Amino acid sequence: MTHTLIDAARELAPSFGARAQEWDKTRSYCWQNIDDLVSAGIMGMSIPGEYGGRGASFLDVVSVVEEIARSCALTARVVVEGNLGGISAVMAYGSAAQKAFCAPLVLAGDKPAICITEPDAGSAASQMQTTARKKGGKYILNGTKHWITGGGVSKLHLVFARVMNEAGIEQGIGGFILFADPRSGDCLAGFEVVRREHTLGLCGMPEAELRFDNVEVDKKWLLEPPSGLKHGFADLMSAYNSQRVGAGAVALGIAAGAHEHAKRYLLDRKQFGRPLAEFQGLQWMLADMDTQIHAARLLLRDAAQSRGPDGSAFPDMTKAARAKLFASEMAIKVVNDALQMFGARGYGDQEPLERMYRDVRMFTIGGGTAQVLRTQIAGSILGIKTPQSRDGYMRLSDTTPVAAE
Ligand SMILES: Cc1cc2nc3c(=O)[nH]c(=O)nc-3n(C[C@H](O)[C@H](O)[C@H](O)COP(=O)(O)OP(=O)(O)OC[C@H]3O[C@@H](n4cnc5c(N)ncnc54)[C@H](O)[C@@H]3O)c2cc1C
């Protein structure tokens, strides 16, 4: 099964590569590629067979993501969010009704948006201010989320909020499944996409600010993790570990693609009467790039196959942090070196290197910055939960964070 999907990804890669520049220049979402992903069974491949997917493992997904990211990082990000992150949280923790609602949408091409970050709660995600207050059989959502990938194109949204009971007493952090259909203009969920960011890279992917102003959500759409709301944030963030590994795989794929372009160019381009490939200074750069790519791939595979403690359905937090940290920093360096090997040609847009250089930059920021990941890894080495870790839980009324037990 894995082979079929990886083969399909390899077959699609040339057409994705051919269209990548167009999505970048026109800043448009890759709808055409999504139709291909749906036909190939790649969207929702991780969804269990009983809900119409293929039950592919996280390792299968990251292998497919790497293949696609070699030619189009934008499309690879869609595959990440169409299999990991939000949808994997729903499939692991959701009610039968939630799963039955979400799975067909993803299998038909929807890339769910995961809505955690707020203007005043980035790395300190547990300081989020968005609230969901119970009112009869409903919750009323208020707050703002920003830098939401897919805001304005995604139908499914997993919105993290502080859950309050009817008396306004906080119960913990939960996720709410909200549906909207931005293409038809039918915003059933009642929230607003306030603005779209102008980004350095991955320009076809909308990064948007969403506003929730007294948005009513039926209580059946509350995604309550198994350990309950009090520990809900830690559980929801553990689902995010799969997305982190996926993000690392996109960075890895960009690096591997850039390395392949550089290799071909060194064999082709002549200076001083010889192919560039004969110059030792460039050979050693290529060898270092290759070694780093292989190391990142091993870390990512190790993370993808791992599971957190207590029978978690998701990759181990430290392994995921380590793999994403290494892959993202490695990829920025490798793409930079590949561009260097092309000389002026790499700086212009007749080669894909300048796009890859811009695309790869985000991976030390989105989905946990390099600094936050280092803090998590250090906390694990030292055996402590640091206040800065994203699985720490902080009540709005607290001035000091409370680690999730
Ligand atoms: C392209 C892109 C896509 C994204 N997609 C999503 C999405 O789909 N959903 C979502 O919810 N969010 C998303 N984000 C938001 C992302 O998760 C945040 O940007 C990230 O968590 C960092 O938050 P911040 O930008 O507010 O930076 P800040 O938290 O303000 O940090 C600023 C700088 O300070 C450093 N820093 C902060 N705290 C510490 C500390 N304790 N020790 C050392 N250094 C520290 C950071 O590493 C960073 O370098 C996305 C971001 C980007 C760029």
The ligand as an SDF file (V2000), in Angstrom:
LIG
                    3D

 53 58  0  0  0  0  0  0  0  0999 V2000
    3.7500   30.1470    7.7160 C   0  0  0  0  0  0  0  0  0  0  0  0
    3.1620   29.9770    9.0710 C   0  0  0  0  0  0  0  0  0  0  0  0
    2.0680   29.1320    9.2450 C   0  0  0  0  0  0  0  0  0  0  0  0
    1.4620   29.0090   10.4880 C   0  0  0  0  0  0  0  0  0  0  0  0
    0.3410   28.2360   10.5990 N   0  0  0  0  0  0  0  0  0  0  0  0
   -0.3100   28.1820   11.7830 C   0  0  0  0  0  0  0  0  0  0  0  0
   -1.5540   27.4710   11.8880 C   0  0  0  0  0  0  0  0  0  0  0  0
   -2.0240   26.8740   10.9210 O   0  0  0  0  0  0  0  0  0  0  0  0
   -2.1910   27.4710   13.0660 N   0  0  0  0  0  0  0  0  0  0  0  0
   -1.7000   28.1220   14.1630 C   0  0  0  0  0  0  0  0  0  0  0  0
   -2.3320   28.0660   15.1850 O   0  0  0  0  0  0  0  0  0  0  0  0
   -0.5400   28.8250   14.0850 N   0  0  0  0  0  0  0  0  0  0  0  0
    0.1580   28.8730   12.9260 C   0  0  0  0  0  0  0  0  0  0  0  0
    1.3250   29.6010   12.8170 N   0  0  0  0  0  0  0  0  0  0  0  0
    1.7920   30.3570   13.9640 C   0  0  0  0  0  0  0  0  0  0  0  0
    3.0150   29.7500   14.6060 C   0  0  0  0  0  0  0  0  0  0  0  0
    2.6910   28.5820   15.3140 O   0  0  0  0  0  0  0  0  0  0  0  0
    3.6470   30.8370   15.4960 C   0  0  0  0  0  0  0  0  0  0  0  0
    4.1630   31.8090   14.6090 O   0  0  0  0  0  0  0  0  0  0  0  0
    4.7320   30.3120   16.3920 C   0  0  0  0  0  0  0  0  0  0  0  0
    4.1950   29.4700   17.3880 O   0  0  0  0  0  0  0  0  0  0  0  0
    5.5100   31.4470   17.0650 C   0  0  0  0  0  0  0  0  0  0  0  0
    4.6760   32.4070   17.6010 O   0  0  0  0  0  0  0  0  0  0  0  0
    4.9040   33.9640   17.2590 P   0  0  0  0  0  0  0  0  0  0  0  0
    5.0280   34.0920   15.7880 O   0  0  0  0  0  0  0  0  0  0  0  0
    3.8470   34.7240   17.9370 O   0  0  0  0  0  0  0  0  0  0  0  0
    6.3380   34.3170   17.8570 O   0  0  0  0  0  0  0  0  0  0  0  0
    6.6580   34.7050   19.3780 P   0  0  0  0  0  0  0  0  0  0  0  0
    6.1160   33.6660   20.2850 O   0  0  0  0  0  0  0  0  0  0  0  0
    6.2880   36.1070   19.6270 O   0  0  0  0  0  0  0  0  0  0  0  0
    8.2440   34.5750   19.3860 O   0  0  0  0  0  0  0  0  0  0  0  0
    9.1090   35.5570   18.7990 C   0  0  0  0  0  0  0  0  0  0  0  0
   10.5460   35.0260   18.8930 C   0  0  0  0  0  0  0  0  0  0  0  0
   10.8800   34.8100   20.2780 O   0  0  0  0  0  0  0  0  0  0  0  0
   11.2790   33.4680   20.4760 C   0  0  0  0  0  0  0  0  0  0  0  0
   10.8030   33.0220   21.7930 N   0  0  0  0  0  0  0  0  0  0  0  0
    9.5490   33.0800   22.2930 C   0  0  0  0  0  0  0  0  0  0  0  0
    9.5110   32.5510   23.5160 N   0  0  0  0  0  0  0  0  0  0  0  0
   10.7630   32.1410   23.8080 C   0  0  0  0  0  0  0  0  0  0  0  0
   11.3760   31.5050   24.9290 C   0  0  0  0  0  0  0  0  0  0  0  0
   10.6680   31.1790   26.0110 N   0  0  0  0  0  0  0  0  0  0  0  0
   12.7100   31.2350   24.8680 N   0  0  0  0  0  0  0  0  0  0  0  0
   13.4380   31.5540   23.7640 C   0  0  0  0  0  0  0  0  0  0  0  0
   12.9230   32.1600   22.6760 N   0  0  0  0  0  0  0  0  0  0  0  0
   11.5920   32.4310   22.6920 C   0  0  0  0  0  0  0  0  0  0  0  0
   10.6130   32.6950   19.3460 C   0  0  0  0  0  0  0  0  0  0  0  0
   11.2980   31.4700   19.0800 O   0  0  0  0  0  0  0  0  0  0  0  0
   10.7030   33.6690   18.1910 C   0  0  0  0  0  0  0  0  0  0  0  0
   11.9880   33.6020   17.6260 O   0  0  0  0  0  0  0  0  0  0  0  0
    1.9870   29.7130   11.6040 C   0  0  0  0  0  0  0  0  0  0  0  0
    3.1050   30.5310   11.4340 C   0  0  0  0  0  0  0  0  0  0  0  0
    3.6930   30.6610   10.1930 C   0  0  0  0  0  0  0  0  0  0  0  0
    4.8940   31.5470   10.0150 C   0  0  0  0  0  0  0  0  0  0  0  0
  1  2  1  0
  2  3  1  0
  2 52  2  0
  3  4  2  0
  4  5  1  0
  4 50  1  0
  5  6  2  0
  6  7  1  0
  6 13  1  0
  7  8  2  0
  7  9  1  0
  9 10  1  0
 10 11  2  0
 10 12  1  0
 12 13  2  0
 13 14  1  0
 14 15  1  0
 14 50  1  0
 15 16  1  0
 16 17  1  0
 16 18  1  0
 18 19  1  0
 18 20  1  0
 20 21  1  0
 20 22  1  0
 22 23  1  0
 23 24  1  0
 24 25  2  0
 24 26  1  0
 24 27  1  0
 27 28  1  0
 28 29  2  0
 28 30  1  0
 28 31  1  0
 31 32  1  0
 32 33  1  0
 33 34  1  0
 33 48  1  0
 34 35  1  0
 35 36  1  0
 35 46  1  0
 36 37  1  0
 36 45  1  0
 37 38  2  0
 38 39  1  0
 39 40  1  0
 39 45  2  0
 40 41  1  0
 40 42  2  0
 42 43  1  0
 43 44  2  0
 44 45  1  0
 46 47  1  0
 46 48  1  0
 48 49  1  0
 50 51  2  0
 51 52  1  0
 52 53  1  0
M  END
$$$$
